[in-house]
């Protein structure tokens, strides 16, 4: 897959990024190089290879899933400007 300058300009417009003509040319080259690398990687035979989450065989140390904080809901809602049915009410914000 190869991107044209028009493709890059359209992507920049959709992303709301202002790019100059020189930047479009450089970006098109960089993206096409990335797509070329992806095509090479897709050509590698990976049959019989298990996916891995990490390149090294490590395991995460997990902590016990226990509650460490006390329930302070009533205290927090006591200072809230508006509370209805246990919920914090906030003003509607529309752009």
Rosetta blueprint (number, residue, H / E / L):
1 X L
2 X L
3 X L
4 X L
5 X H
6 X H
7 X H
8 X H
9 X H
10 X H
11 X H
12 X H
13 X H
14 X H
15 X L
16 X L
17 X L
18 X L
19 X L
20 X L
21 X H
22 X H
23 X H
24 X H
25 X H
26 X H
27 X H
28 X H
29 X H
30 X H
31 X H
32 X H
33 X H
34 X H
35 X H
36 X H
37 X H
38 X H
39 X H
40 X H
41 X H
42 X H
43 X L
44 X L
45 X L
46 X L
47 X L
48 X L
49 X L
50 X L
51 X L
52 X L
53 X L
54 X L
55 X L
56 X L
57 X L
58 X L
59 X L
60 X L
61 X L
62 X L
63 X L
64 X L
65 X L
66 X L
67 X L
68 X L
69 X L
70 X L
71 X L
72 X L
73 X H
74 X H
75 X H
76 X H
77 X H
78 X H
79 X L
80 X L
81 X L
82 X L
83 X E
84 X E
85 X L
86 X L
87 X E
88 X E
89 X L
90 X L
91 X L
92 X L
93 X L
94 X L
95 X L
